[in-house]
Amino acid sequence: MKTGPSKLKRLLSSALYHTRNWRAVAAFALLAGLTTAVSAQPKDTLIWLLRDLPPTMIFEGPKKGQGVIDQMLPLLIAGMPQYNHTLMRVNRARGMQMLHEASFTCDPSLVWTKEREQWIAFSIPAFRAVSNGLVIRQENRSLLEPFLIDSEVDLAALLASGGKKVGVVAERSYGQLLDALLRQAPPGALTPHYGNDALGSLLQMQRLGRLQVVLGYWPEIRYQAQQKNISDEQLVFYPVKGTGPYLSGHIGCSNTGQGRQAISEINQLLRTMPHERLDRLYADWLDPPRRSDYLEAAKAFFEHQAKQ
């Protein structure tokens, strides 16, 4: 229960009247002053950086607000009443710039890399996602056959061949392994796109024959393809050799004292998060054959994390 300044004054006056013990009165006055000061102290403001990243975050359209991060963020905010929370929509470049600055900012949907860890404080895994892979149009799938090993693409060999253009979202991290392979790509092997609708634009370029292959998350590609009236049957998705079927999404905060403290508090919340419900939200964006495997793997992953 909060005690206002006027009530504290009345209690103090009563204590002065009924006691001659000046030490008790002085202690009470000090306590009253500290209580008033604490109650008046403003909260720090935590800025959440949000990017339109279907299907984890969806800003517009009939599925607005139905992404896994859309549903997770209110749970995090409710569990951190010690802060004022501000939601800020940013593009990728602006979000990374703010995380570089000495601000109190957090991004709820980041891929961990060793390079980023130098200037971002990362949480434990917040959600699991299907790993990135390569998408090609059905009529062109034979172009990837020379680079397939057990139905996975040898991306290093594909890039080194120089004969195929691979579309990528500029400045996006695809994970430690894929980032390293992309940095080693020969000139002209990649077609980066910088726009806010970068992935959708790459799929359009692919449809027009201006590039053959697009790198990305299959659920995100399916969502963007639907917006461009491209059906699942027109596309074929191949995992990349060495990546594993799933990767973790993390929450990242500015690597300051405030940011590191927030990550410590976020980690506590993530260990008790209703991951099974959130995993089902993500699984809804997968094609049916992948759902059961994803749900089983995600459940085992977060059960193990909760015990650590």
Secondary structure, DSSP 4 states (H G I P E B T S, - for coil): ----HHHHHHHHHHHHHH---HHHHHHHHHHHHHHHHHHHPPPEEEEEEE--BTTTB--SSTTTT-SHHHHHHHHHHHT-TTEEEEEEE--HHHHHHHHHTTS-EEEEEE---TTGGGTEEEPSP-EEEEPEEEEEEGGGGGGGGGGEETTEE-HHHHHHH-SS-EEEETT----HHHHHHHHTPPTTSEEEE-STTHHHHHHHHHHTTS-SEEEEEHHHHHHHHHHTT--GGGEEEEEBTTS-SEEEEEEEEESSHHHHHHHHHHHHHHTTS-HHHHHHHHHTTS-HHHHHHHHHHHHHHHHHHHH-
